Amino acid sequence: MRAQPLRYATITPGMEPPNLTNSAADGPAASGDRELLVVLPLSDADMGTKAERAAYERLAERLEARVRTTAAGEYNGDETGAGEVTLFFSGDDECALISEIHAILADAALDRAARFERMMHEDDGTTRRELLRR
């Protein structure tokens, strides 16, 4: 299966999270936990500033607490580099997970900068990121 090129979308204030469904065409993850990535930009093309990294660490703590207390999913860590911070989440109800994450991003005024991606597992054992859009 050939990966489709990514088209970037932003979530704006008042916008509903993307309408997502789990389908058999989505591969093995459709029957269990979905892997959701939240990608946030940094101020430079590398690791960003120390203050940015600290702010995103505090944001990750808030997001982890929110998804855990609402039972929407789990926070699985983060990755920083190439001008972005990627936060990794998983859960069996992707829509509920996005909704809970979006609420915190909106409160932190980061909802316009963030993009949501789904980790897709291909039949040949490779993975790719799929941009979630409305």
Steps between C-alpha positions, in 0.01 A plus 500: 500500500641837400493774765305812413679836531425691819272800479524715809194626680458700815233485765354845559308626804141381497577233241388147571775236507528299178223247440685169527383144482676172551472286188645169392689688229706673768698183570577309819464795736130534412413211732679643805675811620559771245832686499448875487778757464474869585767700318589850622748740338814635662654843433793361304576206272676307775408457869340837578587697811534367852191702598296348215600148595408569864161643394426197283602271785245672726241473221573126465444457875161674473404291198608178671290583806196588285501186286563281804227651722244495218606145400535624140840338456864502602795733453795303362779759503644762269771566246671832429701591192489634145308805617213306658382335819298185443281373784391135476161377623294185462141406567219291365269797429696736279224764491478517881879520525520787250218683673673487840837602354343781298339648813842538668667629181226764464543603864875540439435695175686230303207352312577696183864392496444130570436229248364153568645197327413131517771235494408250229638145495539360150463135400872481421592590860589864435332797661406840368332810634162604368386856549153519647280759341136602506 
